[in-house]
Amino acid sequence: MSELVRNERRGAVALLTLNRPKALNALDRATLEALHEAIAEVANDAGARALVLTGEGRAFAAGADIEQMSRMSPQEAETFSRLGHSSAAALESLAIPTIAAVAGFALGGGCELALACDWIYASRKARFGQPEVALGLIPGFGGTSRLVRRVGIAWAKQLVLTGANIEAEEALRIGLVNRSFEPDELLDKALEAGETAAQRGPLAVAMAKRVIEQGQDADVRTAHVLEQNAFGLVSASRDCREGMEAFLQKRDPSFRGE
Ligand code: DAK
């Protein structure tokens, strides 16, 4: 495992830490490759029931590595963009809940990476932005589509077209961030949320996540049908019987993911 991304387990929660603090965790090719590898490890770790993604030092990630990008040919830029997209897609397609814990800067590709997580918790000192237009670029890791879905078209346009940063409080207000915390509380709160989800029925959590995601790409009627089908499927699971029996017997359920 590359040291550019640390992969640790905290109970049932996988904790991935972008670890290039001297460059504010700027996403270069090697870091994105390490991230992709770490996500694959988590996907294959049956004991990991939630994931928290964070950054070492004073940034979550200050964007794609500008120094490296400045030397890329158009072909290399396309490959780089593909790598960024596939890391974001790999995060999104994990069957477990994913939480971005943003302690500092989440800019450009860093903000886009946070957006690929199911939700974002932030420290009160965090700053978010899509500053690409200041470099004569546009967001390249899926930010235009994910940001619109998270905060609506007007805020997405304001952020992308001005390239200006916003503080955690504003990010919270517009729904980019779910909750904000004092800096020293952030990681524990993110791990705690991950642990809470990790204790739920894993099949139900995975199915609910999938239906929410597929549903938002579908028309409402289709989304309802997807939900009904998934509801039927999950109700046939051992975990579902266990969950209901445990409630009726006034005890904690013992889920096995089957
Ligand atoms: N890339 C490379 N190095 C970076 C970096 C970045 N994005 N951000 C910071 N660093 C480095 C700095 O160069 C500095 O290195 P040294 O000089 O110490 O060697 C070190 O991190 C500390 O940064 P500062 O000295 O600048 O720290 P400050 O506190 O003064 O400022 C800052 C913090 C975050 C405000 C500032 O560093 C900053 O503005 N950083 C750049 C933020 C930015 O513009 N990010 C967006 C990058 S564009 C695409 C694919 C992807 C993308 C687009 C297209 N395709 C292939 C189509 C995505 C694009 C982006 O993400």
Residues whose N, C-alpha, C, O or C-beta is under 5 A from the ligand:
A	BS01	DAK	K22 A23 L24 A26 A62 G63 A64 D65 I66 E67 A77 E78 F80 S81 F105 L107 G108 G109 P131 E132 L137 I138 P139 G140 F141
